[in-house]
Amino acid sequence: MLTQKKHRLAKLRRLRIRKKVAGTAARPRMSVRFTNQNIYVQFIDDAAGRTLASTSTRATKVADRDRLAANIPGAKRIGALAAEAAKAQGISRVVFDRGGAQYHGKVKALADAAREGGLQF
């Protein structure tokens, strides 16, 4: 399959999910994005159009960020840090946006770590 076609299909998949998943101030959207090297998590209020909290493997406040990667152990660590960042902003309930990725492996590990950190999906 051509790379352009794969990117177009992934974009359509993300848009299809975004039609159904929206965040509010009371229950923001927890957006998860995986690249080949990094993991990004944002808590977004779609009604106001702003990011409430975020964390990633590239954030300067993350200890040992050089050792974190886009794998299952890194996803568990970032999920726990995302839960802490959300709790600091007073967020306890979220809507999970997996960004078109299958709920398996890294995505599942991140979600489970965030749940253990106190977030409710």
N, CA, C and O atoms as a GROMACS GRO file, in nm:
protein
  484
    1MET      N    1   0.084  -0.117   0.000
    1MET     CA    2   0.000   0.000   0.000
    1MET      C    3   0.090   0.124   0.000
    1MET      O    4   0.191   0.128   0.070
    2LEU      N    5   0.053   0.222  -0.076
    2LEU     CA    6   0.130   0.345  -0.083
    2LEU      C    7   0.123   0.420   0.049
    2LEU      O    8   0.022   0.416   0.119
    3THR      N    9   0.230   0.489   0.082
    3THR     CA   10   0.237   0.564   0.207
    3THR      C   11   0.131   0.672   0.212
    3THR      O   12   0.070   0.694   0.317
    4GLN      N   13   0.107   0.739   0.100
    4GLN     CA   14   0.006   0.844   0.097
    4GLN      C   15  -0.133   0.788   0.127
    4GLN      O   16  -0.212   0.852   0.196
    5LYS      N   17  -0.161   0.672   0.075
    5LYS     CA   18  -0.292   0.610   0.099
    5LYS      C   19  -0.306   0.570   0.246
    5LYS      O   20  -0.413   0.586   0.305
    6LYS      N   21  -0.197   0.518   0.306
    6LYS     CA   22  -0.201   0.481   0.448
    6LYS      C   23  -0.228   0.603   0.536
    6LYS      O   24  -0.306   0.596   0.630
    7HIS      N   25  -0.162   0.715   0.504
    7HIS     CA   26  -0.182   0.837   0.580
    7HIS      C   27  -0.326   0.889   0.564
    7HIS      O   28  -0.386   0.937   0.660
    8ARG      N   29  -0.379   0.880   0.443
    8ARG     CA   30  -0.516   0.926   0.419
    8ARG      C   31  -0.616   0.840   0.495
    8ARG      O   32  -0.711   0.892   0.553
    9LEU      N   33  -0.595   0.709   0.496
    9LEU     CA   34  -0.686   0.619   0.568
    9LEU      C   35  -0.676   0.641   0.719
    9LEU      O   36  -0.777   0.635   0.789
   10ALA      N   37  -0.555   0.666   0.769
   10ALA     CA   38  -0.538   0.694   0.912
   10ALA      C   39  -0.608   0.823   0.950
   10ALA      O   40  -0.669   0.832   1.057
   11LYS      N   41  -0.599   0.923   0.865
   11LYS     CA   42  -0.666   1.051   0.891
   11LYS      C   43  -0.817   1.033   0.894
   11LYS      O   44  -0.885   1.088   0.981
   12LEU      N   45  -0.870   0.956   0.799
   12LEU     CA   46  -1.014   0.930   0.798
   12LEU      C   47  -1.058   0.854   0.923
   12LEU      O   48  -1.165   0.879   0.978
   13ARG      N   49  -0.975   0.760   0.969
   13ARG     CA   50  -1.006   0.684   1.090
   13ARG      C   51  -1.010   0.776   1.211
   13ARG      O   52  -1.100   0.764   1.295
   14ARG      N   53  -0.914   0.869   1.222
   14ARG     CA   54  -0.913   0.965   1.334
   14ARG      C   55  -1.036   1.055   1.329
   14ARG      O   56  -1.096   1.083   1.433
   15LEU      N   57  -1.072   1.101   1.211
   15LEU     CA   58  -1.190   1.188   1.198
   15LEU      C   59  -1.319   1.114   1.233
   15LEU      O   60  -1.410   1.172   1.292
   16ARG      N   61  -1.327   0.988   1.196
   16ARG     CA   62  -1.445   0.908   1.228
   16ARG      C   63  -1.460   0.892   1.380
   16ARG      O   64  -1.571   0.897   1.433
   17ILE      N   65  -1.349   0.874   1.449
   17ILE     CA   66  -1.352   0.862   1.595
   17ILE      C   67  -1.388   0.997   1.658
   17ILE      O   68  -1.465   1.002   1.754
   18ARG      N   69  -1.332   1.105   1.604
   18ARG     CA   70  -1.354   1.238   1.661
   18ARG      C   71  -1.499   1.285   1.648
   18ARG      O   72  -1.543   1.372   1.724
   19LYS      N   73  -1.574   1.228   1.552
   19LYS     CA   74  -1.716   1.262   1.541
   19LYS      C   75  -1.792   1.215   1.665
   19LYS      O   76  -1.891   1.276   1.705
   20LYS      N   77  -1.745   1.108   1.725
   20LYS     CA   78  -1.815   1.047   1.838
   20LYS      C   79  -1.757   1.088   1.973
   20LYS      O   80  -1.828   1.082   2.074
   21VAL      N   81  -1.631   1.130   1.978
   21VAL     CA   82  -1.563   1.159   2.104
   21VAL      C   83  -1.538   1.309   2.113
   21VAL      O   84  -1.468   1.366   2.029
   22ALA      N   85  -1.594   1.372   2.216
   22ALA     CA   86  -1.572   1.515   2.237
   22ALA      C   87  -1.558   1.540   2.386
   22ALA      O   88  -1.622   1.474   2.468
   23GLY      N   89  -1.474   1.635   2.422
   23GLY     CA   90  -1.450   1.667   2.562
   23GLY      C   91  -1.516   1.796   2.603
   23GLY      O   92  -1.536   1.886   2.521
   24THR      N   93  -1.550   1.805   2.731
   24THR     CA   94  -1.607   1.927   2.788
   24THR      C   95  -1.520   1.967   2.906
   24THR      O   96  -1.422   1.899   2.938
   25ALA      N   97  -1.556   2.077   2.971
   25ALA     CA   98  -1.478   2.120   3.087
   25ALA      C   99  -1.494   2.021   3.202
   25ALA      O  100  -1.399   1.996   3.276
   26ALA      N  101  -1.614   1.963   3.216
   26ALA     CA  102  -1.637   1.866   3.324
   26ALA      C  103  -1.572   1.731   3.294
   26ALA      O  104  -1.527   1.662   3.386
   27ARG      N  105  -1.566   1.695   3.167
   27ARG     CA  106  -1.510   1.566   3.127
   27ARG      C  107  -1.427   1.584   3.000
   27ARG      O  108  -1.477   1.560   2.890
   28PRO      N  109  -1.301   1.627   3.014
   28PRO     CA  110  -1.219   1.655   2.895
   28PRO      C  111  -1.178   1.529   2.821
   28PRO      O  112  -1.186   1.418   2.872
   29ARG      N  113  -1.135   1.552   2.699
   29ARG     CA  114  -1.090   1.443   2.613
   29ARG      C  115  -0.942   1.417   2.640
   29ARG      O  116  -0.860   1.509   2.636
   30MET      N  117  -0.909   1.291   2.668
   30MET     CA  118  -0.769   1.251   2.688
   30MET      C  119  -0.718   1.199   2.555
   30MET      O  120  -0.743   1.085   2.518
   31SER      N  121  -0.646   1.283   2.484
   31SER     CA  122  -0.595   1.250   2.352
   31SER      C  123  -0.457   1.187   2.363
   31SER      O  124  -0.368   1.243   2.428
   32VAL      N  125  -0.439   1.071   2.300
   32VAL     CA  126  -0.314   0.997   2.306
   32VAL      C  127  -0.257   0.989   2.164
   32VAL      O  128  -0.328   0.954   2.070
   33ARG      N  129  -0.128   1.021   2.151
   33ARG     CA  130  -0.062   1.014   2.021
   33ARG      C  131   0.072   0.944   2.038
   33ARG      O  132   0.153   0.983   2.122
   34PHE      N  133   0.095   0.842   1.959
   34PHE     CA  134   0.222   0.769   1.959
   34PHE      C  135   0.296   0.796   1.829
   34PHE      O  136   0.238   0.785   1.721
   35THR      N  137   0.423   0.832   1.839
   35THR     CA  138   0.509   0.836   1.722
   35THR      C  139   0.607   0.719   1.736
   35THR      O  140   0.593   0.638   1.828
   36ASN      N  141   0.702   0.710   1.648
   36ASN     CA  142   0.799   0.600   1.658
   36ASN      C  143   0.886   0.610   1.782
   36ASN      O  144   0.927   0.508   1.837
   37GLN      N  145   0.915   0.733   1.829
   37GLN     CA  146   1.003   0.750   1.943
   37GLN      C  147   0.935   0.804   2.068
   37GLN      O  148   0.986   0.782   2.178
   38ASN      N  149   0.821   0.872   2.056
   38ASN     CA  150   0.763   0.945   2.169
   38ASN      C  151   0.615   0.917   2.188
   38ASN      O  152   0.547   0.865   2.100
   39ILE      N  153   0.568   0.954   2.308
   39ILE     CA  154   0.428   0.942   2.345
   39ILE      C  155   0.382   1.079   2.393
   39ILE      O  156   0.451   1.143   2.472
   40TYR      N  157   0.266   1.123   2.346
   40TYR     CA  158   0.210   1.252   2.386
   40TYR      C  159   0.068   1.231   2.439
   40TYR      O  160  -0.011   1.158   2.378
   41VAL      N  161   0.036   1.294   2.552
   41VAL     CA  162  -0.097   1.286   2.609
   41VAL      C  163  -0.143   1.428   2.641
   41VAL      O  164  -0.069   1.506   2.702
   42GLN      N  165  -0.266   1.463   2.598
   42GLN     CA  166  -0.323   1.594   2.626
   42GLN      C  167  -0.463   1.577   2.680
   42GLN      O  168  -0.535   1.484   2.642
   43PHE      N  169  -0.502   1.668   2.770
   43PHE     CA  170  -0.639   1.674   2.821
   43PHE      C  171  -0.700   1.799   2.761
   43PHE      O  172  -0.658   1.911   2.792
   44ILE      N  173  -0.801   1.781   2.675
   44ILE     CA  174  -0.852   1.890   2.592
   44ILE      C  175  -0.999   1.916   2.621
   44ILE      O  176  -1.080   1.823   2.628
   45ASP      N  177  -1.032   2.044   2.639
   45ASP     CA  178  -1.171   2.090   2.650
   45ASP      C  179  -1.211   2.137   2.510
   45ASP      O  180  -1.175   2.247   2.468
   46ASP      N  181  -1.287   2.053   2.437
   46ASP     CA  182  -1.323   2.086   2.300
   46ASP      C  183  -1.425   2.199   2.292
   46ASP      O  184  -1.429   2.271   2.192
   47ALA      N  185  -1.506   2.217   2.395
   47ALA     CA  186  -1.605   2.324   2.394
   47ALA      C  187  -1.536   2.460   2.394
   47ALA      O  188  -1.577   2.551   2.321
   48ALA      N  189  -1.430   2.475   2.473
   48ALA     CA  190  -1.357   2.601   2.479
   48ALA      C  191  -1.240   2.602   2.381
   48ALA      O  192  -1.186   2.709   2.350
   49GLY      N  193  -1.199   2.486   2.332
   49GLY     CA  194  -1.090   2.477   2.237
   49GLY      C  195  -0.954   2.502   2.299
   49GLY      O  196  -0.870   2.569   2.240
   50ARG      N  197  -0.932   2.447   2.420
   50ARG     CA  198  -0.802   2.468   2.484
   50ARG      C  199  -0.755   2.341   2.553
   50ARG      O  200  -0.834   2.254   2.590
   51THR      N  201  -0.623   2.333   2.571
   51THR     CA  202  -0.561   2.220   2.638
   51THR      C  203  -0.552   2.251   2.787
   51THR      O  204  -0.499   2.356   2.825
   52LEU      N  205  -0.602   2.161   2.870
   52LEU     CA  206  -0.604   2.182   3.015
   52LEU      C  207  -0.474   2.132   3.080
   52LEU      O  208  -0.423   2.196   3.172
   53ALA      N  209  -0.422   2.020   3.034
   53ALA     CA  210  -0.298   1.964   3.089
   53ALA      C  211  -0.237   1.874   2.982
   53ALA      O  212  -0.306   1.827   2.892
   54SER      N  213  -0.108   1.851   2.993
   54SER     CA  214  -0.042   1.763   2.897
   54SER      C  215   0.086   1.706   2.957
   54SER      O  216   0.141   1.759   3.054
   55THR      N  217   0.131   1.598   2.899
   55THR     CA  218   0.259   1.538   2.934
   55THR      C  219   0.307   1.455   2.816
   55THR      O  220   0.228   1.417   2.729
   56SER      N  221   0.435   1.428   2.813
   56SER     CA  222   0.491   1.348   2.705
   56SER      C  223   0.627   1.294   2.748
   56SER      O  224   0.678   1.326   2.855
   57THR      N  225   0.682   1.211   2.663
   57THR     CA  226   0.816   1.158   2.690
   57THR      C  227   0.921   1.265   2.667
   57THR      O  228   1.036   1.246   2.705
   58ARG      N  229   0.887   1.377   2.606
   58ARG     CA  230   0.980   1.486   2.580
   58ARG      C  231   0.968   1.598   2.682
   58ARG      O  232   1.046   1.694   2.675
   59ALA      N  233   0.874   1.590   2.775
   59ALA     CA  234   0.855   1.697   2.874
   59ALA      C  235   0.977   1.709   2.964
   59ALA      O  236   1.036   1.608   3.003
   60THR      N  237   1.015   1.831   2.997
   60THR     CA  238   1.135   1.853   3.077
   60THR      C  239   1.115   1.812   3.223
   60THR      O  240   1.212   1.782   3.292
   61LYS      N  241   0.990   1.811   3.270
   61LYS     CA  242   0.965   1.776   3.410
   61LYS      C  243   0.966   1.625   3.435
   61LYS      O  244   0.954   1.581   3.550
   62VAL      N  245   0.979   1.545   3.330
   62VAL     CA  246   0.981   1.399   3.343
   62VAL      C  247   1.125   1.355   3.373
   62VAL      O  248   1.218   1.384   3.298
   63ALA      N  249   1.141   1.284   3.485
   63ALA     CA  250   1.273   1.233   3.522
   63ALA      C  251   1.312   1.118   3.430
   63ALA      O  252   1.227   1.038   3.391
   64ASP      N  253   1.438   1.108   3.397
   64ASP     CA  254   1.492   1.002   3.310
   64ASP      C  255   1.420   0.997   3.175
   64ASP      O  256   1.390   0.889   3.125
   65ARG      N  257   1.394   1.112   3.119
   65ARG     CA  258   1.321   1.114   2.992
   65ARG      C  259   1.404   1.057   2.877
   65ARG      O  260   1.349   1.020   2.774
   66ASP      N  261   1.535   1.051   2.894
   66ASP     CA  262   1.620   0.994   2.790
   66ASP      C  263   1.597   0.844   2.775
   66ASP      O  264   1.619   0.788   2.668
   67ARG      N  265   1.555   0.779   2.880
   67ARG     CA  266   1.533   0.634   2.877
   67ARG      C  267   1.392   0.597   2.832
   67ARG      O  268   1.368   0.481   2.797
   68LEU      N  269   1.299   0.693   2.831
   68LEU     CA  270   1.162   0.664   2.791
   68LEU      C  271   1.152   0.652   2.640
   68LEU      O  272   1.217   0.726   2.566
   69ALA      N  273   1.072   0.558   2.595
   69ALA     CA  274   1.051   0.538   2.452
   69ALA      C  275   0.903   0.507   2.429
   69ALA      O  276   0.826   0.495   2.524
   70ALA      N  277   0.866   0.495   2.305
   70ALA     CA  278   0.728   0.464   2.270
   70ALA      C  279   0.707   0.313   2.275
   70ALA      O  280   0.680   0.250   2.172
   71ASN      N  281   0.720   0.256   2.394
   71ASN     CA  282   0.698   0.113   2.413
   71ASN      C  283   0.609   0.094   2.536
   71ASN      O  284   0.565   0.192   2.596
   72ILE      N  285   0.582  -0.029   2.574
   72ILE     CA  286   0.488  -0.056   2.683
   72ILE      C  287   0.538   0.000   2.817
   72ILE      O  288   0.458   0.063   2.886
   73PRO      N  289   0.664  -0.020   2.857
   73PRO     CA  290   0.708   0.041   2.984
   73PRO      C  291   0.699   0.194   2.982
   73PRO      O  292   0.662   0.255   3.083
   74GLY      N  293   0.733   0.254   2.870
   74GLY     CA  294   0.721   0.400   2.858
   74GLY      C  295   0.576   0.444   2.864
   74GLY      O  296   0.546   0.548   2.923
   75ALA      N  297   0.486   0.366   2.805
   75ALA     CA  298   0.344   0.400   2.807
   75ALA      C  299   0.289   0.393   2.949
   75ALA      O  300   0.206   0.475   2.988
   76LYS      N  301   0.334   0.293   3.026
   76LYS     CA  302   0.288   0.282   3.165
   76LYS      C  303   0.333   0.404   3.246
   76LYS      O  304   0.256   0.459   3.324
   77ARG      N  305   0.457   0.444   3.226
   77ARG     CA  306   0.511   0.559   3.299
   77ARG      C  307   0.440   0.688   3.261
   77ARG      O  308   0.408   0.769   3.348
   78ILE      N  309   0.417   0.709   3.132
   78ILE     CA  310   0.350   0.830   3.086
   78ILE      C  311   0.203   0.830   3.128
   78ILE      O  312   0.147   0.936   3.157
   79GLY      N  313   0.139   0.714   3.132
   79GLY     CA  314   0.001   0.705   3.180
   79GLY      C  315  -0.011   0.748   3.325
   79GLY      O  316  -0.104   0.820   3.361
   80ALA      N  317   0.083   0.706   3.408
   80ALA     CA  318   0.082   0.746   3.549
   80ALA      C  319   0.110   0.896   3.562
   80ALA      O  320   0.047   0.963   3.644
   81LEU      N  321   0.204   0.948   3.483
   81LEU     CA  322   0.234   1.092   3.488
   81LEU      C  323   0.117   1.175   3.436
   81LEU      O  324   0.092   1.285   3.486
   82ALA      N  325   0.046   1.124   3.336
   82ALA     CA  326  -0.071   1.194   3.284
   82ALA      C  327  -0.181   1.200   3.389
   82ALA      O  328  -0.249   1.302   3.402
   83ALA      N  329  -0.199   1.092   3.464
   83ALA     CA  330  -0.299   1.092   3.571
   83ALA      C  331  -0.263   1.195   3.678
   83ALA      O  332  -0.351   1.264   3.730
   84GLU      N  333  -0.135   1.205   3.712
   84GLU     CA  334  -0.091   1.305   3.810
   84GLU      C  335  -0.115   1.447   3.760
   84GLU      O  336  -0.161   1.533   3.835
   85ALA      N  337  -0.085   1.471   3.631
   85ALA     CA  338  -0.106   1.604   3.573
   85ALA      C  339  -0.254   1.640   3.571
   85ALA      O  340  -0.290   1.755   3.595
   86ALA      N  341  -0.339   1.541   3.543
   86ALA     CA  342  -0.483   1.566   3.541
   86ALA      C  343  -0.535   1.594   3.682
   86ALA      O  344  -0.615   1.685   3.702
   87LYS      N  345  -0.489   1.516   3.779
   87LYS     CA  346  -0.532   1.538   3.917
   87LYS      C  347  -0.489   1.676   3.967
   87LYS      O  348  -0.563   1.739   4.043
   88ALA      N  349  -0.372   1.724   3.924
   88ALA     CA  350  -0.325   1.856   3.964
   88ALA      C  351  -0.417   1.966   3.910
   88ALA      O  352  -0.428   2.073   3.970
   89GLN      N  353  -0.482   1.941   3.797
   89GLN     CA  354  -0.576   2.038   3.739
   89GLN      C  355  -0.719   2.015   3.784
   89GLN      O  356  -0.809   2.088   3.744
   90GLY      N  357  -0.741   1.914   3.869
   90GLY     CA  358  -0.876   1.886   3.920
   90GLY      C  359  -0.959   1.801   3.827
   90GLY      O  360  -1.082   1.804   3.834
   91ILE      N  361  -0.896   1.726   3.739
   91ILE     CA  362  -0.965   1.640   3.643
   91ILE      C  363  -0.967   1.498   3.698
   91ILE      O  364  -0.862   1.443   3.731
   92SER      N  365  -1.086   1.439   3.706
   92SER     CA  366  -1.094   1.301   3.752
   92SER      C  367  -1.166   1.210   3.652
   92SER      O  368  -1.144   1.089   3.652
   93ARG      N  369  -1.251   1.269   3.566
   93ARG     CA  370  -1.322   1.190   3.465
   93ARG      C  371  -1.283   1.240   3.327
   93ARG      O  372  -1.280   1.361   3.303
   94VAL      N  373  -1.253   1.148   3.237
   94VAL     CA  374  -1.211   1.185   3.102
   94VAL      C  375  -1.281   1.097   2.998
   94VAL      O  376  -1.337   0.993   3.030
   95VAL      N  377  -1.275   1.143   2.874
   95VAL     CA  378  -1.317   1.065   2.758
   95VAL      C  379  -1.189   1.025   2.687
   95VAL      O  380  -1.108   1.112   2.653
   96PHE      N  381  -1.168   0.897   2.663
   96PHE     CA  382  -1.043   0.847   2.606
   96PHE      C  383  -1.047   0.852   2.454
   96PHE      O  384  -1.136   0.793   2.392
   97ASP      N  385  -0.951   0.921   2.394
   97ASP     CA  386  -0.936   0.930   2.249
   97ASP      C  387  -0.804   0.862   2.212
   97ASP      O  388  -0.696   0.916   2.236
   98ARG      N  389  -0.814   0.744   2.154
   98ARG     CA  390  -0.695   0.665   2.124
   98ARG      C  391  -0.630   0.706   1.994
   98ARG      O  392  -0.528   0.648   1.956
   99GLY      N  393  -0.683   0.805   1.925
   99GLY     CA  394  -0.620   0.860   1.806
   99GLY      C  395  -0.613   0.765   1.688
   99GLY      O  396  -0.520   0.775   1.607
  100GLY      N  397  -0.707   0.674   1.675
  100GLY     CA  398  -0.709   0.583   1.562
  100GLY      C  399  -0.629   0.456   1.582
  100GLY      O  400  -0.635   0.366   1.499
  101ALA      N  401  -0.553   0.446   1.691
  101ALA     CA  402  -0.475   0.326   1.718
  101ALA      C  403  -0.564   0.219   1.782
  101ALA      O  404  -0.662   0.252   1.847
  102GLN      N  405  -0.529   0.095   1.762
  102GLN     CA  406  -0.605  -0.013   1.824
  102GLN      C  407  -0.584  -0.012   1.975
  102GLN      O  408  -0.476   0.021   2.023
  103TYR      N  409  -0.688  -0.048   2.048
  103TYR     CA  410  -0.680  -0.056   2.194
  103TYR      C  411  -0.611  -0.187   2.230
  103TYR      O  412  -0.676  -0.286   2.265
  104HIS      N  413  -0.478  -0.184   2.219
  104HIS     CA  414  -0.400  -0.305   2.237
  104HIS      C  415  -0.256  -0.263   2.262
  104HIS      O  416  -0.212  -0.162   2.208
  105GLY      N  417  -0.182  -0.337   2.340
  105GLY     CA  418  -0.040  -0.310   2.360
  105GLY      C  419  -0.012  -0.180   2.432
  105GLY      O  420  -0.050  -0.164   2.548
  106LYS      N  421   0.053  -0.085   2.364
  106LYS     CA  422   0.094   0.042   2.424
  106LYS      C  423  -0.025   0.125   2.468
  106LYS      O  424  -0.023   0.185   2.576
  107VAL      N  425  -0.129   0.128   2.386
  107VAL     CA  426  -0.247   0.209   2.418
  107VAL      C  427  -0.316   0.153   2.542
  107VAL      O  428  -0.356   0.229   2.630
  108LYS      N  429  -0.330   0.022   2.549
  108LYS     CA  430  -0.393  -0.041   2.664
  108LYS      C  431  -0.310  -0.021   2.790
  108LYS      O  432  -0.365   0.003   2.898
  109ALA      N  433  -0.178  -0.031   2.780
  109ALA     CA  434  -0.090  -0.011   2.895
  109ALA      C  435  -0.101   0.131   2.948
  109ALA      O  436  -0.105   0.152   3.069
  110LEU      N  437  -0.106   0.229   2.859
  110LEU     CA  438  -0.121   0.369   2.900
  110LEU      C  439  -0.255   0.391   2.968
  110LEU      O  440  -0.261   0.458   3.072
  111ALA      N  441  -0.362   0.336   2.911
  111ALA     CA  442  -0.495   0.353   2.969
  111ALA      C  443  -0.505   0.288   3.107
  111ALA      O  444  -0.563   0.345   3.199
  112ASP      N  445  -0.449   0.169   3.121
  112ASP     CA  446  -0.453   0.100   3.250
  112ASP      C  447  -0.375   0.176   3.356
  112ASP      O  448  -0.418   0.184   3.471
  113ALA      N  449  -0.259   0.231   3.318
  113ALA     CA  450  -0.180   0.309   3.414
  113ALA      C  451  -0.253   0.437   3.455
  113ALA      O  452  -0.245   0.478   3.570
  114ALA      N  453  -0.324   0.499   3.361
  114ALA     CA  454  -0.400   0.620   3.394
  114ALA      C  455  -0.517   0.584   3.487
  114ALA      O  456  -0.549   0.660   3.579
  115ARG      N  457  -0.580   0.470   3.464
  115ARG     CA  458  -0.688   0.426   3.554
  115ARG      C  459  -0.635   0.399   3.695
  115ARG      O  460  -0.699   0.435   3.794
  116GLU      N  461  -0.519   0.335   3.703
  116GLU     CA  462  -0.458   0.309   3.833
  116GLU      C  463  -0.420   0.439   3.903
  116GLU      O  464  -0.416   0.445   4.026
  117GLY      N  465  -0.392   0.542   3.825
  117GLY     CA  466  -0.359   0.674   3.880
  117GLY      C  467  -0.479   0.752   3.929
  117GLY      O  468  -0.464   0.858   3.989
  118GLY      N  469  -0.599   0.698   3.905
  118GLY     CA  470  -0.719   0.761   3.958
  118GLY      C  471  -0.813   0.822   3.855
  118GLY      O  472  -0.914   0.882   3.894
  119LEU      N  473  -0.784   0.810   3.727
  119LEU     CA  474  -0.874   0.864   3.626
  119LEU      C  475  -0.986   0.765   3.595
  119LEU      O  476  -0.967   0.644   3.596
  120GLN      N  477  -1.102   0.820   3.568
  120GLN     CA  478  -1.218   0.737   3.530
  120GLN      C  479  -1.249   0.762   3.384
  120GLN      O  480  -1.264   0.877   3.342
  121PHE      N  481  -1.259   0.655   3.305
  121PHE     CA  482  -1.292   0.667   3.164
  121PHE      C  483  -1.439   0.643   3.144
  121PHE      O  484  -1.488   0.648   3.031
   0.00000   0.00000   0.00000
